[in-house]
Amino acid sequence: MMDDDDGKQMSKVIRIDDALIKDHPGEMVRGTDVAVLNAMLDAEADLVEWLVHHNTERPHLGYRNVGRRPIETVMLFVSQEGYADSL
């Protein structure tokens, strides 16, 4: 058994590795950050893919688009005379 500073015997001693305690939360946070960032990048890629499909590939039946795709409606508006002057 070990003695403490007062000379008393210590029956149960817990040894703590400070380096392990300091490093372990960092590893957990880094792992969590990487997982969150990867999930965000995957979600962003899915959103971009859907937006391209929604705006350029599928026809729309709305009264403003008259069956055109949104990108076609935008391009028609931009190509109209006088649009550049209004900017």
C-alpha positions in Angstrom: 0.0 0.0 0.0 1.0 3.5 -0.6 1.3 6.4 1.9 -0.3 9.8 1.2 1.4 13.1 2.2 0.3 12.8 5.8 1.8 9.3 6.2 -1.6 7.5 6.2 -1.9 4.4 4.2 -4.2 4.6 1.2 -6.1 1.4 0.5 -7.6 2.3 -2.8 -5.6 4.3 -5.3 -7.0 5.5 -8.6 -4.4 6.5 -11.1 -5.5 8.9 -13.8 -3.6 9.3 -17.1 -3.9 13.0 -17.8 -2.8 12.7 -21.4 -5.4 10.1 -22.1 -8.2 12.2 -20.5 -7.1 15.4 -22.4 -6.9 13.6 -25.8 -10.0 11.4 -25.6 -12.6 14.2 -25.9 -10.7 15.7 -28.8 -10.9 12.4 -30.7 -14.6 12.2 -30.0 -15.2 15.8 -31.1 -13.1 15.4 -34.3 -15.0 12.2 -35.1 -18.3 13.9 -34.6 -17.3 16.9 -36.6 -16.2 14.8 -39.5 -19.4 12.8 -39.5 -21.5 16.0 -39.3 -19.6 17.7 -42.1 -19.8 14.6 -44.3 -23.6 14.4 -43.7 -23.9 18.1 -44.6 -21.9 17.6 -47.8 -24.0 14.6 -48.8 -27.2 16.6 -48.2 -25.9 19.6 -50.2 -25.0 17.3 -53.1 -28.5 15.8 -53.0 -30.1 19.2 -52.9 -28.1 20.4 -55.9 -29.0 17.3 -57.9 -32.7 17.8 -57.1 -32.6 21.5 -58.0 -31.0 20.8 -61.4 -33.7 18.2 -62.1 -36.5 20.4 -60.8 -35.5 23.5 -62.8 -34.0 22.1 -66.0 -35.4 18.6 -66.7 -39.0 18.2 -65.7 -41.9 20.2 -67.2 -44.0 22.4 -65.0 -47.7 22.8 -65.3 -48.0 26.1 -63.5 -49.8 29.0 -65.2 -46.7 31.2 -65.3 -44.6 28.5 -66.9 -47.2 27.3 -69.4 -45.7 23.9 -69.5 -42.1 25.2 -69.8 -39.3 24.3 -67.5 -38.4 27.1 -65.0 -35.1 27.7 -66.7 -36.8 28.2 -70.0 -39.1 30.8 -68.5 -36.1 32.6 -67.0 -34.2 32.5 -70.3 -37.2 33.8 -72.2 -37.5 36.7 -69.7 -33.8 37.5 -69.9 -33.8 37.4 -73.7 -36.7 40.0 -73.9 -35.8 43.4 -75.2 -35.2 46.1 -72.6 -34.3 43.7 -69.7 -30.6 44.7 -69.8 -31.6 48.4 -69.6 -33.6 47.8 -66.4 -30.5 46.5 -64.5 
